[in-house]
């Protein structure tokens, strides 16, 4: 073949290629973006009669290669030309057929560009929490440590079923909690409340005397946190008598048999430092507890804990409390199967620094002085 004939063939092929490109650009009215593979025209959301991949015209369909050509310059991408940079949906969601985004991890918006609300924003406007009116009338002037007014005589009525429960909801969470010693800030006071409590052990009317601990949701050994906004503020209970009993429990630390003794605290779902929460967690009635004599002992271990006060390592000693979900004043129980076993924390490094925090719950708004780490409460089930 002569050189002149070869040159004419190459020239013809080049003209055909350029012409095809011009026709494609003319058909779409926009520069072609990155090609994204599709298995069929239907997957692309387009047909030969309609060159849109998916409304509102984020690209066009190549009906020969069965691929979507997304208009990346206009901010569309993904297999189905979804809104948002990257691979569509701002890389915070999955690009679905029809050009819509399914967002991940709390992100919102048509392109999944709106991040989830921060877990702890001290400047956030507090959400007003209904204040429960005290049912007793203190005869003394409230001080930092209120003097008990013996106006309530606890009457225990053994029962095996709470008098009022609710069907468990998907919103109920089962976080771990790290509990710190706490008390009302100097110069402030708490007026004790009379409450009626019903759990699987008993129904009783008693007093929530004063706050003794604040519990933060905690990330244990990288396990994550379901709801960083929901805290527990725990109030001292002093009523007696109580019938000691043995309970078999199981959790991430293994299986134990506990001897459950006297009532210790009522733990109330609470907001902290003005950060609003749905508070879709249980109230808990916690009892002093220890490993039953003659049964296998708890094996100490070291854990890494991260919460809103910081990161630390600590040794987990034996169990100190067993906590039942409890119906307070007939309000029901969001998650009746969720119990907590609280273990003593020792050798925390670094030890928590003292700080003042504001809490809001059904008892009102308080300012607490919070001290050192004391307990790690672990979601548990009864054997």
C-alpha positions in Angstrom: 0.0 0.0 0.0 1.3 3.4 -0.9 2.1 6.0 1.7 -0.4 8.4 0.2 -3.2 5.9 0.5 -2.3 5.1 4.1 -2.4 8.8 4.9 -5.9 9.1 3.4 -7.2 6.2 5.5 -5.8 7.6 8.8 -7.2 11.0 7.9 -10.7 9.6 7.4 -10.7 7.7 10.7 -9.6 10.9 12.6 -12.4 12.8 11.0 -14.9 10.1 12.1 -13.7 10.2 15.7 -13.8 14.0 15.9 -17.2 14.0 14.4 -18.5 11.5 17.0 -17.2 13.6 19.8 -18.8 16.8 18.5 -22.2 15.0 18.1 -22.0 13.7 21.7 -21.3 17.2 23.0 -24.0 18.7 20.9 -26.6 16.1 22.1 -25.9 16.9 25.8 -25.3 20.6 25.7 -22.6 20.2 28.4 -19.1 18.7 28.6 -19.0 15.0 29.4 -18.0 14.2 32.9 -16.4 11.0 34.1 -17.9 7.8 32.8 -19.6 5.7 35.5 -20.4 2.1 34.7 -24.0 0.8 34.6 -25.2 -2.7 33.8 -28.2 -1.7 31.7 -30.0 1.4 30.3 -32.6 0.9 33.0 -30.0 1.0 35.7 -28.8 4.3 34.2 -32.3 5.6 34.3 -32.3 6.5 30.6 -33.4 5.4 27.2 -32.5 6.1 23.6 -35.5 8.5 23.5 -34.5 10.3 26.7 -30.8 11.2 27.2 -31.2 12.0 30.9 -29.6 9.7 33.4 -32.0 10.8 36.0 -33.9 14.1 36.6 -33.0 16.9 36.8 -30.6 16.3 34.0 -27.4 15.7 35.9 -25.8 14.0 32.9 -26.7 12.0 29.8 -26.9 8.3 28.8 -24.5 6.6 26.4 -27.0 4.1 24.9 -24.3 2.2 23.1 -22.0 1.4 26.1 -24.8 1.5 28.7 -23.0 4.0 30.8 -24.1 7.2 32.6 -22.1 10.3 31.7 -22.4 12.5 34.8 -22.1 16.2 34.7 -19.3 16.4 37.3 -18.8 20.0 36.6 -22.3 20.7 38.0 -21.6 18.6 41.1 -23.1 15.2 40.1 -21.6 11.8 40.4 -22.1 8.2 41.3 -23.5 5.3 39.4 -26.8 7.0 39.0 -25.6 10.7 38.8 -26.6 11.7 42.3 -26.2 15.3 43.6 -23.0 15.9 45.5 -19.3 15.9 44.8 -17.0 12.9 44.9 -18.9 9.7 44.0 -22.2 11.5 44.5 -23.9 12.2 47.8 -20.8 14.1 49.0 -19.2 10.8 49.9 -21.6 10.6 52.9 -24.2 8.4 51.4 -25.1 5.8 48.8 -26.2 6.8 45.3 -29.5 5.1 44.5 -31.3 4.4 41.3 -33.3 7.4 40.2 -30.5 9.8 41.3 -31.4 10.0 45.0 -29.1 9.7 48.0 -29.4 7.4 51.0 -27.3 9.2 53.7 -25.0 7.6 56.2 -24.3 8.4 59.9 -26.8 11.1 60.5 -25.9 13.2 57.5 -28.9 14.9 55.8 -29.9 16.9 52.7 -30.5 15.9 49.1 -26.7 15.6 48.6 -26.0 14.3 52.2 -23.9 17.5 52.8 -25.4 18.4 56.1 -23.5 16.9 59.0 -25.2 15.4 62.1 -25.7 17.7 65.1 -22.7 17.9 67.3 -22.8 15.6 70.4 -21.7 18.3 72.8 -22.1 22.0 72.1 -22.1 24.0 75.3 -23.4 27.1 73.5 -26.5 25.3 72.3 -29.8 26.7 73.5 -31.1 24.5 76.3 -34.4 22.7 75.8 -36.7 23.3 78.7 -37.3 20.1 80.7 -40.5 19.8 82.6 -39.9 20.3 86.3 -41.5 17.8 88.7 -43.2 19.4 91.7 -41.9 18.0 95.0 -44.5 15.9 96.7 -43.2 16.5 100.2 -42.8 19.8 102.0 -39.4 20.2 103.6 -39.6 21.7 107.1 -36.1 23.0 107.1 -34.4 25.6 105.0 -32.5 23.9 102.1 -28.8 23.9 102.5 -25.9 22.3 100.6 -26.8 19.0 102.3 -30.5 18.9 103.1 -31.5 17.4 106.4 -33.8 14.4 105.9 -37.4 15.0 106.9 -38.7 11.6 108.1 -42.2 12.0 106.7 -42.2 8.9 104.5 -42.3 5.4 105.8 -41.3 3.1 103.0 -43.6 0.1 102.5 -42.2 -2.6 100.4 -44.7 -4.7 98.3 -42.8 -7.6 96.7 -43.7 -8.1 93.1 -42.2 -9.8 90.0 -43.7 -7.5 87.4 -43.5 -3.7 87.2 -46.9 -2.1 87.5 -46.5 -0.1 84.4 -44.2 -0.8 81.4 -44.0 0.2 77.8 -43.2 -1.8 74.7 -39.4 -1.5 74.0 -38.8 1.0 71.3 -36.1 1.2 68.7 -34.9 4.5 70.3 -34.0 2.8 73.5 -30.2 2.7 73.7 -27.9 0.5 75.8 -24.7 2.5 76.2 -21.9 1.9 78.8 -21.7 4.7 81.4 -18.8 6.1 83.4 -20.0 7.4 86.7 -18.3 10.2 88.6 -18.8 11.2 92.2 -20.9 14.3 92.3 -22.7 16.7 94.7 -24.7 19.9 94.5 -22.4 22.8 94.0 -21.5 24.8 97.2 -24.1 27.5 97.7 -26.8 25.6 95.9 -29.2 22.9 97.2 -31.5 20.1 96.1 -34.9 19.5 97.6 -35.5 15.8 98.1 -38.3 14.2 96.1 -40.8 11.6 97.0 -41.2 9.0 94.2 -43.0 5.7 93.7 -40.7 3.1 92.1 -41.7 -0.3 90.6 -39.2 -2.8 89.3 -39.0 -6.6 89.1 -37.9 -6.7 92.8 -40.5 -4.5 94.4 -42.9 -1.5 94.4 -42.1 1.2 97.0 -42.7 4.8 97.8 -39.4 6.4 98.9 -37.3 9.6 98.8 -34.6 10.6 96.3 -32.4 12.4 98.9 -29.7 14.2 97.0 -27.4 13.6 94.0 -24.3 11.4 94.5 -23.1 10.7 91.0 -23.2 11.8 87.3 -22.8 9.2 84.6 -21.6 10.0 81.1 -22.1 7.6 78.1 -18.6 6.2 77.5 -16.7 4.6 74.6 -15.2 1.4 76.2 -12.3 -0.1 74.3 -13.4 1.5 71.0 -17.0 0.1 71.2 -18.6 3.5 70.4 -21.6 5.4 71.9 -25.2 5.1 70.8 -26.4 8.4 72.3 -23.8 10.9 73.5 -26.5 13.4 74.7 -28.3 11.2 77.3 -26.7 11.1 80.8 -27.7 9.6 84.1 -27.8 11.6 87.3 -28.1 9.3 90.4 -29.7 10.2 93.7 -29.2 8.5 97.0 -32.0 6.2 98.3 -32.2 5.3 102.0 -35.3 3.2 102.3 -35.3 -0.2 104.0 -36.0 -3.1 104.5 -35.1 -5.0 101.4 -35.0 -8.8 100.8 -31.5 -9.9 99.7 -31.5 -12.1 96.6 -29.2 -13.8 94.2 -29.2 -12.9 90.5 -27.3 -14.4 87.5 -26.0 -11.9 85.0 -24.2 -11.9 81.7 -22.4 -9.1 79.8 -19.2 -8.3 77.9 -17.1 -9.2 80.9 -18.7 -12.7 81.2 -21.1 -14.5 83.5 -21.4 -13.9 87.3 -23.8 -14.7 90.1 -24.5 -11.6 92.2 -25.9 -11.2 95.7 -28.1 -8.1 95.5 -28.5 -6.2 98.8 -29.9 -2.8 99.8 -31.2 0.0 97.5 -28.5 2.5 96.7 -29.5 5.1 94.0 -32.2 6.2 91.6 -30.6 7.2 88.3 -32.6 9.7 86.2 -32.1 10.4 82.5 -30.6 13.9 82.3 -29.3 16.5 79.9 -25.9 18.1 80.5 -24.6 21.7 79.9 -27.6 22.7 77.8 -27.3 20.0 75.1 -30.8 18.8 74.3 -31.6 15.1 74.2 -34.6 12.8 73.5 -33.6 11.0 76.8 -34.9 7.7 75.3 -33.3 5.7 78.0 -34.5 4.0 81.2 -34.7 5.2 84.7 -32.7 2.8 86.8 -32.9 1.7 90.5 -29.5 0.5 91.6 -28.8 -1.8 94.5 -25.5 -2.6 96.3 -24.2 -5.9 95.0 -21.2 -8.3 95.0 -20.2 -11.7 93.7 -22.1 -14.4 95.6 -19.9 -16.3 98.1 -18.7 -19.6 96.8 -19.1 -18.7 93.1 -16.3 -17.8 90.6 -14.8 -14.4 91.3 -14.6 -11.5 88.9 -11.3 -11.3 87.0 -9.9 -7.8 87.1 -9.0 -6.1 83.8 -7.8 -2.8 82.3 -10.0 -0.8 80.0 -9.7 2.4 77.9 -12.5 4.8 78.4 -13.4 7.9 76.4 -16.2 10.3 77.3 -17.0 14.0 77.2 -14.6 14.6 80.1 -11.6 13.0 78.4 -9.7 9.8 77.8 -8.3 7.5 80.5 -7.3 4.0 81.3 -8.5 2.3 84.5 -8.6 -1.1 86.2 -12.1 -2.6 86.5 -12.5 -4.3 90.0 -15.4 -6.2 91.3 -19.1 -5.4 90.7 -20.6 -2.8 93.2 -24.1 -2.2 92.0 -26.9 -4.0 90.1 -29.4 -1.7 88.3 -32.9 -2.6 87.3 -34.9 -0.5 84.8 -37.6 1.1 87.0 -41.0 2.6 86.5 -41.0 6.0 88.3 -44.4 7.5 89.1 -46.2 5.4 86.5 -44.2 6.7 83.6 -43.3 3.3 82.1 -40.1 1.6 81.1 -38.7 2.2 77.5 -36.6 -1.0 77.5 -37.5 -3.5 80.2 -34.8 -6.0 79.3 -31.9 -3.5 79.7 -30.1 -3.8 83.0 -26.7 -2.4 84.2 -24.0 -3.9 86.3 -21.7 -1.3 87.7 -18.1 -2.1 88.5 -15.6 -0.2 90.7 -12.9 1.7 88.8 -9.5 2.0 90.3 -6.1 3.5 89.2 -7.7 5.8 86.6 -5.0 7.5 84.6 -5.3 10.4 84.4 -7.7 11.0 87.3 -10.6 13.3 86.4 -10.3 16.9 87.4 -13.0 18.5 89.5 -15.5 20.6 87.4 -18.9 22.1 87.6 -21.7 21.0 85.2 -25.3 21.9 84.7 -27.9 19.1 84.5 -31.6 19.2 83.5 -34.0 16.4 84.2 -37.5 15.8 85.6 -36.4 17.1 89.0 -35.3 20.5 87.5 -32.1 22.2 86.8 -29.0 21.7 89.0 -25.4 22.7 89.2 -23.2 19.8 90.3 -19.5 19.7 91.3 -18.2 16.5 89.7 -15.1 14.7 90.9 -13.3 11.4 90.2 -14.2 8.4 88.2 -15.9 5.8 90.5 -18.0 3.2 88.4 -18.2 1.7 85.0 -21.8 0.6 84.3 -22.1 -2.2 81.6 -25.3 -3.2 79.8 -26.3 -6.7 81.1 -29.0 -9.3 80.9 -30.3 -11.6 83.6 -29.6 -15.3 83.0 
